[in-house]
Amino acid sequence: MSHVPSLESWREAPPLLGPPVSPFPLPAGSWPHQMLRSHHRFPITNILPAPRKASGKMNILAPVRRDRVLAELPQCLRKEAALHVRKDFHPRVTCACQEHRTGTVGFKISKVIVVGDLSVGKTCLINRFCKDTFDKNYKATIGVDFEMERFEVLGIPFSLQLWDTAGQERFKCIASTYYRGAQAIIIVFNLNDVASLEHTKQWLSDALKENDPSSVLLFLVGSKKDLSTPAQYALMEKDALKVAQEIKAEYWAVSSLTGENVREFFFRVAALTFEANVLAELEKTGARRIGDVVRINSDDSNLYLTASKKKATCCP
């Protein structure tokens, strides 16, 4: 007869020492091994259910942060290289949002991919905006990583999926599988490295292989502005504006270290992708409404899909 340990013996058992042994060992240098070791990329909190309210019902949509509320269209950095120079949202977008502001609102998500050479500052750019941090210790992105940033645009809940892709050549085949379905492409280069600017066209070409060029918004972003002298920046900006005009992208210059233009840039990305998203759906439906919408009950925060029956009266 086999001996079954008592409950007390389990409680008194010493803790396991040393690292756990995987039944399927991976080569130490392989990217799956590095991804498994990069526990900070996939924290356990991301897979746990959200905390519950006192009522016992799960709060699916928490309030949007006050500094993520957009009531006006953020302006471009340089008019010479902008997707458009209007001062306000498109009238049809404003009208559609106003009609759905009370009771029923449209909940939207847009995917944004961030590409560029190794160590140009893609991860630092995202972290400065999403977490308001800057890590001076460089860590190359393994494969892909992403952040979800929530906004409220014209009273409508809106989220950006910011996909941070690896700049290393050996991870290109992995990262490129995540390019598909992007509403916006951010191509980052180092303002102090001419070669990284020259490589932006190739990064764009790779990203457009998985997307429809006519339906993607493009942004060309020069990083590490704090490291440039005024004279150096003026020369690089001249070349960058030329590239931006050639690829029909909006140009921005930022510093993740100081935070210069970072917030303004991502607000611009959020606003323009939201606007494009709504306009595309208005064209698709042809009924002058924002398709299927999400109704939020303020009492219990339950979500359910419904179709808006309200007719547009002010959209041109």
VOPAGU-2260 file (C-alpha; in pm, 1 decimal, decimal comma):
REM VOPAGU-2260
SITE   aa  ch    i         X         Y         Z
SITE  MET   A    0       0,0       0,0       0,0
SITE  SER   A    1     140,2     341,5    -100,5
SITE  HIS   A    2     183,5     602,1     165,9
SITE  VAL   A    3     -25,6     919,5     121,2
SITE  PRO   A    4     130,4    1224,6     290,0
SITE  SER   A    5     -84,4    1392,1     550,7
SITE  LEU   A    6    -200,9    1751,9     521,6
SITE  GLU   A    7      37,4    1849,8     799,6
SITE  SER   A    8     335,9    1706,5     611,9
SITE  TRP   A    9     248,9    1914,7     306,4
SITE  ARG   A   10     225,0    2227,9     518,3
SITE  GLU   A   11     560,4    2157,1     681,4
SITE  ALA   A   12     738,4    2074,3     357,5
SITE  PRO   A   13    1034,7    2306,5     286,6
SITE  PRO   A   14    1005,1    2543,8      -7,7
SITE  LEU   A   15    1152,2    2440,2    -341,3
SITE  LEU   A   16    1494,8    2586,8    -404,6
SITE  GLY   A   17    1646,0    2684,6    -736,4
SITE  PRO   A   18    1481,7    2765,1   -1069,6
SITE  PRO   A   19    1203,4    2540,2   -1201,4
SITE  VAL   A   20    1310,7    2282,5   -1459,5
SITE  SER   A   21    1124,9    2299,0   -1790,2
SITE  PRO   A   22    1017,2    1963,1   -1939,4
SITE  PHE   A   23    1102,2    2110,0   -2279,0
SITE  PRO   A   24    1440,0    2285,0   -2242,3
SITE  LEU   A   25    1509,2    2564,9   -2489,4
SITE  PRO   A   26    1847,5    2679,6   -2621,2
SITE  ALA   A   27    1976,4    2962,1   -2404,7
SITE  GLY   A   28    2019,6    3198,1   -2700,4
SITE  SER   A   29    1688,5    3131,9   -2872,8
SITE  TRP   A   30    1422,4    3404,8   -2886,1
SITE  PRO   A   31    1154,8    3182,2   -2718,5
SITE  HIS   A   32    1394,5    3133,2   -2426,0
SITE  GLN   A   33    1447,9    3509,6   -2401,0
SITE  MET   A   34    1075,1    3578,3   -2422,4
SITE  LEU   A   35    1008,8    3334,5   -2138,2
SITE  ARG   A   36    1277,1    3501,8   -1930,9
SITE  SER   A   37    1138,2    3849,9   -2005,0
SITE  HIS   A   38     868,6    3822,1   -1740,6
SITE  HIS   A   39     829,9    4198,8   -1731,8
SITE  ARG   A   40     683,1    4184,5   -2082,2
SITE  PHE   A   41     395,0    3964,2   -1977,2
SITE  PRO   A   42     308,9    4046,6   -1613,6
SITE  ILE   A   43      62,2    3815,1   -1444,0
SITE  THR   A   44    -166,8    4108,2   -1372,5
SITE  ASN   A   45    -251,1    4115,3   -1743,5
SITE  ILE   A   46    -425,3    3778,3   -1722,9
SITE  LEU   A   47    -607,1    3825,6   -1393,8
SITE  PRO   A   48    -967,9    3946,9   -1385,5
SITE  ALA   A   49   -1024,5    4311,8   -1311,7
SITE  PRO   A   50   -1109,9    4399,7    -949,9
SITE  ARG   A   51   -1479,9    4386,3    -870,0
SITE  LYS   A   52   -1698,8    4660,8    -732,4
SITE  ALA   A   53   -1863,0    4636,6    -395,3
SITE  SER   A   54   -2183,1    4532,2    -573,2
SITE  GLY   A   55   -2008,7    4216,7    -691,7
SITE  LYS   A   56   -2034,9    4308,9   -1060,5
SITE  MET   A   57   -1720,3    4347,8   -1269,2
SITE  ASN   A   58   -1631,3    4698,3   -1381,7
SITE  ILE   A   59   -1542,5    4649,7   -1747,8
SITE  LEU   A   60   -1491,2    5013,4   -1839,4
SITE  ALA   A   61   -1322,6    5225,9   -1576,2
SITE  PRO   A   62   -1331,9    5603,1   -1622,0
SITE  VAL   A   63   -1083,7    5742,0   -1873,6
SITE  ARG   A   64    -802,8    5947,7   -1724,2
SITE  ARG   A   65    -869,8    6320,5   -1734,1
SITE  ASP   A   66    -557,0    6384,4   -1938,7
SITE  ARG   A   67    -679,3    6140,5   -2206,5
SITE  VAL   A   68    -997,7    6331,4   -2290,0
SITE  LEU   A   69    -993,3    6501,7   -2631,1
SITE  ALA   A   70   -1262,7    6756,6   -2703,7
SITE  GLU   A   71   -1071,0    6936,3   -2979,6
SITE  LEU   A   72    -849,2    6827,6   -3266,6
SITE  PRO   A   73    -477,9    6845,9   -3170,0
SITE  GLN   A   74    -274,8    7040,1   -3422,7
SITE  CYS   A   75      16,8    6920,8   -3634,5
SITE  LEU   A   76     381,4    7006,5   -3568,2
SITE  ARG   A   77     473,6    7131,1   -3915,9
SITE  LYS   A   78     219,7    7229,1   -4180,7
SITE  GLU   A   79     469,4    7138,5   -4454,5
SITE  ALA   A   80     437,0    6772,1   -4358,3
SITE  ALA   A   81      92,2    6711,0   -4210,4
SITE  LEU   A   82    -186,4    6467,7   -4295,2
SITE  HIS   A   83    -419,3    6766,7   -4294,0
SITE  VAL   A   84    -417,8    7117,1   -4146,9
SITE  ARG   A   85    -782,4    7152,8   -4044,9
SITE  LYS   A   86    -837,5    7311,5   -3705,1
SITE  ASP   A   87   -1139,1    7096,5   -3617,9
SITE  PHE   A   88   -1261,7    6741,2   -3660,2
SITE  HIS   A   89   -1450,4    6658,7   -3978,4
SITE  PRO   A   90   -1810,1    6790,6   -3948,1
SITE  ARG   A   91   -1958,5    6445,6   -4010,2
SITE  VAL   A   92   -1750,0    6299,1   -3728,2
SITE  THR   A   93   -1850,8    6573,1   -3486,4
SITE  CYS   A   94   -2216,7    6533,7   -3578,3
SITE  ALA   A   95   -2215,1    6154,8   -3545,8
SITE  CYS   A   96   -2048,3    6170,5   -3205,3
SITE  GLN   A   97   -2293,0    6430,1   -3075,8
SITE  GLU   A   98   -2589,7    6214,7   -3176,1
SITE  HIS   A   99   -2456,2    5914,8   -2987,2
SITE  ARG   A  100   -2327,2    6098,7   -2682,6
SITE  THR   A  101   -2624,5    6033,0   -2453,1
SITE  GLY   A  102   -2728,5    5679,5   -2370,4
SITE  THR   A  103   -2556,9    5507,8   -2660,6
SITE  VAL   A  104   -2194,6    5553,2   -2762,7
SITE  GLY   A  105   -1965,1    5386,1   -3013,5
SITE  PHE   A  106   -1670,8    5198,2   -2865,0
SITE  LYS   A  107   -1372,2    5178,1   -3099,4
SITE  ILE   A  108   -1021,5    5033,2   -3103,7
SITE  SER   A  109    -746,0    5111,9   -3353,3
SITE  LYS   A  110    -420,2    4927,7   -3403,3
SITE  VAL   A  111     -99,7    5129,5   -3435,4
SITE  ILE   A  112     235,8    4968,7   -3515,5
SITE  VAL   A  113     568,6    5132,6   -3433,1
SITE  VAL   A  114     861,6    5036,3   -3656,7
SITE  GLY   A  115    1218,0    5151,7   -3709,6
SITE  ASP   A  116    1584,0    5062,3   -3671,4
SITE  LEU   A  117    1732,3    4903,5   -3363,1
SITE  SER   A  118    1780,3    5143,8   -3069,5
SITE  VAL   A  119    1614,3    5447,1   -3231,0
SITE  GLY   A  120    1390,4    5482,9   -2924,5
SITE  LYS   A  121    1062,0    5310,0   -3012,8
SITE  THR   A  122    1008,8    5153,2   -2670,0
SITE  CYS   A  123    1116,1    5468,7   -2484,1
SITE  LEU   A  124     869,2    5672,2   -2688,5
SITE  ILE   A  125     579,1    5442,9   -2596,3
SITE  ASN   A  126     683,1    5417,3   -2231,3
SITE  ARG   A  127     713,8    5794,1   -2194,9
SITE  PHE   A  128     355,0    5840,2   -2307,1
SITE  CYS   A  129     189,3    5535,2   -2148,9
SITE  LYS   A  130     385,4    5518,3   -1822,9
SITE  ASP   A  131     555,7    5859,6   -1806,1
SITE  THR   A  132     890,5    5687,4   -1750,1
SITE  PHE   A  133    1229,3    5684,7   -1918,2
SITE  ASP   A  134    1467,9    5392,6   -1873,8
SITE  LYS   A  135    1830,1    5482,8   -1943,1
SITE  ASN   A  136    1926,4    5114,3   -1941,7
SITE  TYR   A  137    1872,4    4997,1   -2298,7
SITE  LYS   A  138    1682,9    4671,4   -2347,8
SITE  ALA   A  139    1612,7    4551,7   -2699,5
SITE  THR   A  140    1254,3    4445,8   -2767,9
SITE  ILE   A  141    1226,6    4070,5   -2822,8
SITE  GLY   A  142     972,0    4001,2   -3096,4
SITE  VAL   A  143     682,5    4236,4   -3017,0
SITE  ASP   A  144     521,3    4406,7   -2719,9
SITE  PHE   A  145     214,4    4626,3   -2695,3
SITE  GLU   A  146      36,9    4874,9   -2474,8
SITE  MET   A  147    -332,9    4962,3   -2468,2
SITE  GLU   A  148    -406,2    5330,4   -2413,2
SITE  ARG   A  149    -762,5    5447,9   -2353,3
SITE  PHE   A  150    -902,9    5784,5   -2460,0
SITE  GLU   A  151   -1229,6    5969,1   -2481,5
SITE  VAL   A  152   -1262,3    6153,5   -2810,7
SITE  LEU   A  153   -1561,0    6384,0   -2856,2
SITE  GLY   A  154   -1733,1    6195,3   -2577,4
SITE  ILE   A  155   -1673,0    5853,6   -2738,3
SITE  PRO   A  156   -1460,4    5579,1   -2573,4
SITE  PHE   A  157   -1161,0    5501,0   -2794,2
SITE  SER   A  158    -853,2    5283,3   -2745,0
SITE  LEU   A  159    -517,7    5265,3   -2919,4
SITE  GLN   A  160    -325,3    4939,9   -2937,6
SITE  LEU   A  161      38,8    5049,6   -2960,0
SITE  TRP   A  162     246,1    4763,2   -3100,9
SITE  ASP   A  163     617,3    4797,6   -3027,2
SITE  THR   A  164     813,8    4587,6   -3277,6
SITE  ALA   A  165    1174,1    4468,3   -3267,9
SITE  GLY   A  166    1427,2    4654,7   -3478,6
SITE  GLN   A  167    1674,9    4367,6   -3502,0
SITE  GLU   A  168    1701,5    4190,1   -3835,9
SITE  ARG   A  169    1668,1    3842,8   -3680,8
SITE  PHE   A  170    1326,9    3931,7   -3534,8
SITE  LYS   A  171    1185,6    4092,5   -3849,9
SITE  CYS   A  172    1000,0    3780,8   -3960,9
SITE  ILE   A  173     834,9    3756,8   -3619,5
SITE  ALA   A  174     742,7    4123,9   -3591,4
SITE  SER   A  175     608,2    4145,7   -3946,4
SITE  THR   A  176     335,8    3893,6   -3863,6
SITE  TYR   A  177     184,9    4157,1   -3633,8
SITE  TYR   A  178     178,0    4434,2   -3895,8
SITE  ARG   A  179    -154,2    4327,6   -4045,6
SITE  GLY   A  180    -467,6    4523,8   -3964,7
SITE  ALA   A  181    -296,3    4849,0   -3865,9
SITE  GLN   A  182    -484,2    5177,4   -3890,0
SITE  ALA   A  183    -166,4    5379,8   -3840,8
SITE  ILE   A  184     206,3    5321,7   -3886,8
SITE  ILE   A  185     462,5    5516,0   -3685,1
SITE  ILE   A  186     811,7    5503,9   -3838,4
SITE  VAL   A  187    1074,3    5614,9   -3588,1
SITE  PHE   A  188    1427,0    5732,0   -3669,1
SITE  ASN   A  189    1709,0    5885,7   -3467,4
SITE  LEU   A  190    1752,2    6257,3   -3533,7
SITE  ASN   A  191    2125,4    6208,6   -3479,2
SITE  ASP   A  192    2162,6    5916,5   -3721,8
SITE  VAL   A  193    2116,1    5984,8   -4093,2
SITE  ALA   A  194    2120,8    5613,4   -4175,5
SITE  SER   A  195    1815,4    5549,2   -3958,3
SITE  LEU   A  196    1626,0    5813,3   -4158,6
SITE  GLU   A  197    1731,7    5651,4   -4485,2
SITE  HIS   A  198    1604,4    5314,4   -4361,3
SITE  THR   A  199    1254,0    5445,5   -4287,6
SITE  LYS   A  200    1137,0    5385,2   -4644,7
SITE  GLN   A  201    1227,2    5017,3   -4620,1
SITE  TRP   A  202    1047,7    4984,2   -4287,4
SITE  LEU   A  203     741,8    5144,4   -4443,2
SITE  SER   A  204     760,1    4913,5   -4743,8
SITE  ASP   A  205     768,4    4607,4   -4517,5
SITE  ALA   A  206     472,5    4731,4   -4312,8
SITE  LEU   A  207     261,9    4814,1   -4618,3
SITE  LYS   A  208     298,6    4459,3   -4749,7
SITE  GLU   A  209      52,5    4357,2   -4478,3
SITE  ASN   A  210    -180,2    4658,6   -4506,9
SITE  ASP   A  211    -378,4    4860,6   -4757,4
SITE  PRO   A  212    -171,9    5174,0   -4830,9
SITE  SER   A  213    -487,1    5375,8   -4900,9
SITE  SER   A  214    -635,3    5313,7   -4555,5
SITE  VAL   A  215    -332,9    5360,9   -4328,1
SITE  LEU   A  216    -220,4    5684,4   -4164,3
SITE  LEU   A  217     156,4    5738,5   -4167,4
SITE  PHE   A  218     367,9    5924,4   -3912,9
SITE  LEU   A  219     741,8    5989,0   -3942,6
SITE  VAL   A  220     890,0    6054,5   -3598,2
SITE  GLY   A  221    1239,8    6178,0   -3521,9
SITE  SER   A  222    1349,5    6077,0   -3171,9
SITE  LYS   A  223    1622,7    6187,0   -2929,6
SITE  LYS   A  224    1578,7    6554,8   -3010,1
SITE  ASP   A  225    1747,2    6642,5   -2681,4
SITE  LEU   A  226    2079,2    6513,2   -2818,7
SITE  SER   A  227    2079,6    6749,5   -3118,3
SITE  THR   A  228    2215,8    7101,1   -3124,9
SITE  PRO   A  229    1990,1    7359,0   -3293,9
SITE  ALA   A  230    2215,2    7359,3   -3600,4
SITE  GLN   A  231    2223,5    6979,0   -3623,8
SITE  TYR   A  232    1848,8    6956,1   -3581,2
SITE  ALA   A  233    1782,9    7215,3   -3851,5
SITE  LEU   A  234    1983,6    7013,1   -4103,8
SITE  MET   A  235    1821,7    6682,4   -4010,9
SITE  GLU   A  236    1473,0    6830,4   -4005,3
SITE  LYS   A  237    1516,2    6954,8   -4360,4
SITE  ASP   A  238    1591,7    6601,5   -4480,6
SITE  ALA   A  239    1318,2    6449,6   -4263,5
SITE  LEU   A  240    1053,5    6686,0   -4399,5
SITE  LYS   A  241    1152,1    6586,6   -4750,2
SITE  VAL   A  242    1114,6    6216,4   -4667,8
SITE  ALA   A  243     781,6    6277,6   -4495,4
SITE  GLN   A  244     648,2    6456,5   -4801,9
SITE  GLU   A  245     767,0    6176,1   -5029,9
SITE  ILE   A  246     595,4    5901,4   -4831,2
SITE  LYS   A  247     294,4    6124,3   -4745,5
SITE  ALA   A  248     348,2    6100,6   -4371,7
SITE  GLU   A  249     303,0    6353,8   -4093,3
SITE  TYR   A  250     633,2    6461,7   -3939,5
SITE  TRP   A  251     706,6    6494,5   -3567,7
SITE  ALA   A  252    1022,9    6546,1   -3362,4
SITE  VAL   A  253    1021,9    6426,4   -3001,2
SITE  SER   A  254    1239,0    6362,4   -2698,0
SITE  SER   A  255    1146,7    6068,9   -2477,1
SITE  LEU   A  256    1401,0    6186,2   -2219,3
SITE  THR   A  257    1247,4    6529,2   -2165,1
SITE  GLY   A  258     898,9    6442,0   -2288,7
SITE  GLU   A  259     904,5    6716,6   -2551,0
SITE  ASN   A  260     616,3    6674,1   -2800,2
SITE  VAL   A  261     546,2    6314,8   -2688,8
SITE  ARG   A  262     202,4    6381,1   -2542,0
SITE  GLU   A  263     105,8    6612,4   -2826,4
SITE  PHE   A  264     214,7    6354,3   -3083,2
SITE  PHE   A  265      14,5    6063,6   -2942,2
SITE  PHE   A  266    -290,5    6284,9   -2895,2
SITE  ARG   A  267    -262,4    6371,4   -3263,5
SITE  VAL   A  268    -233,8    6001,6   -3354,2
SITE  ALA   A  269    -536,7    5915,1   -3141,3
SITE  ALA   A  270    -747,1    6197,0   -3286,4
SITE  LEU   A  271    -664,8    6128,3   -3651,0
SITE  THR   A  272    -707,6    5750,5   -3624,6
SITE  PHE   A  273   -1039,3    5801,6   -3445,9
SITE  GLU   A  274   -1153,1    6044,0   -3715,0
SITE  ALA   A  275   -1049,1    5807,9   -3995,1
SITE  ASN   A  276   -1214,6    5515,6   -3818,3
SITE  VAL   A  277   -1548,5    5693,7   -3784,3
SITE  LEU   A  278   -1543,0    5833,5   -4138,9
SITE  ALA   A  279   -1467,0    5489,5   -4281,8
SITE  GLU   A  280   -1757,9    5335,1   -4098,3
SITE  LEU   A  281   -1993,8    5614,0   -4196,4
SITE  GLU   A  282   -1901,3    5551,0   -4558,4
SITE  LYS   A  283   -1939,1    5176,8   -4512,1
SITE  THR   A  284   -2283,9    5185,1   -4356,2
SITE  GLY   A  285   -2424,1    5455,7   -4580,2
SITE  ALA   A  286   -2690,1    5508,2   -4314,5
SITE  ARG   A  287   -2514,2    5799,9   -4144,8
SITE  ARG   A  288   -2463,8    5621,5   -3817,1
SITE  ILE   A  289   -2165,0    5468,1   -3638,9
SITE  GLY   A  290   -2247,7    5102,5   -3709,3
SITE  ASP   A  291   -2288,6    4871,8   -3413,2
SITE  VAL   A  292   -2242,8    5056,4   -3089,5
SITE  VAL   A  293   -2184,2    4983,8   -2725,9
SITE  ARG   A  294   -2435,6    5102,5   -2470,8
SITE  ILE   A  295   -2301,2    5170,6   -2124,5
SITE  ASN   A  296   -2535,5    5140,5   -1829,3
SITE  SER   A  297   -2403,3    5382,6   -1569,6
SITE  ASP   A  298   -2547,5    5174,8   -1283,6
SITE  ASP   A  299   -2364,2    4848,1   -1331,9
SITE  SER   A  300   -2118,2    4912,2   -1617,4
SITE  ASN   A  301   -2249,0    4612,5   -1813,9
SITE  LEU   A  302   -2172,7    4621,6   -2185,9
SITE  TYR   A  303   -2383,0    4480,5   -2463,4
SITE  LEU   A  304   -2392,6    4536,9   -2834,8
SITE  THR   A  305   -2688,5    4708,6   -2991,1
SITE  ALA   A  306   -2767,1    4888,8   -3313,3
SITE  SER   A  307   -2842,2    5257,4   -3312,0
SITE  LYS   A  308   -3186,3    5342,4   -3443,9
SITE  LYS   A  309   -3140,5    5715,7   -3428,6
SITE  LYS   A  310   -3135,9    5887,2   -3767,8
SITE  ALA   A  311   -2877,0    6147,5   -3854,0
SITE  THR   A  312   -3017,6    6492,7   -3896,8
SITE  CYS   A  313   -2717,0    6724,1   -3908,9
SITE  CYS   A  314   -2451,0    6533,5   -4100,7
SITE  PRO   A  315   -2386,4    6669,6   -4451,7
